[in-house]
Amino acid sequence: MPCIEEMAMRFDLITIFPGFFQGPLDHGIIRRAREAGIIHVLVQDLREFTKDRHRTVDDRPFAARFYRLSRRGRAERHAQ
């Protein structure tokens, strides 16, 4: 029978604001689940996957905000 650590759910959050999640993830039921090893939450900074000197993550807007797919793709591959 697998132990709880092996059955833990993994969440990869890819964001341009990684510091935003430190507070909410360190309180309440989420904190208790993390401490018990039931879930693992990994927060990735999307800007770590940029190659330009300005660490650009967005493309030109068209009625909404779009992230450049190349950055998102690198971040998603890294999360796997």
Secondary structure by P-SEA (a helix, b strand, c coil): cccccccbbbbbbbccccccaaaaaaccaaaaaaaaccbbbbbbccccccccccccccccccccccccaaaaaaaaaaac
